[in-house]
Amino acid sequence: MIFSKIFFVFKKLFNLFLFSFFPNRCPYCDCVISCNLCMCRMCEKFIKPINLLKKFKIYNSEEFFCLSVLKYEKNIRKAILRYKFTRRKDYFKNFAKLMAESLKKNFENLDFDFITSVPIDKYKTNQRGYNQSKELAEEMSKILNIPYKELLMKTKQTKEQHLSNAKERKENLRGVYSIIKSVILSRKSILLCDDIVTTGSTLSECVQILKEAKACRVFCVTLAATILDFHNFKK
Ligand SMILES: [Zn+2]
């Protein structure tokens, strides 16, 4: 009993120490916020999760769904760009918290065997220092208590997808991803995480590979969506 009390006090002091040197910041305006919040009170008024669901298809016309939490616009877009390209890795916790909350609201039962992420190639990993989608997935794994497992790898470099149209995106991605060899997915249910969905080509490619590896169900979740023709997942 006494040990657990000492541990609790020690943990609080340690968190206080961490917070004074690495304060939690609102990803959308960068102001300092308390540890338990994922955005400041001011941004909370404007940044509302949209929880939108989009149906996509893989090559054999099998369908899968993707839940996107935010609309990729204005301050959200700027925050995600800072997160991806200017080493603001610290935003991942607040983004993941929002994604996990959205999943909990929209699923009665989060009975996934694994959570995994869309991989990036080695060059980008070295350049950025991290894979932004993996950071989100690993944090969600802790919050939702679903094991994180590295299932996919990206074996070729591709040009920036936002510079291509839908048809080019699909062609650019053929044969770019593959399953990690030792992985067995028969009868496994997978939650696949990415940062942004646009045309769904990247997710389709990854879902296809997970399905070929015998995953029984793949559901996707992204922090944001760039397209507007979504249907509300839950009204
Ligand atoms: Zn803010």
Residues whose N, C-alpha, C, O or C-beta is under 5 A from the ligand:
A	BS01	ZN	C26 Y28 C29 D30 C40 C43
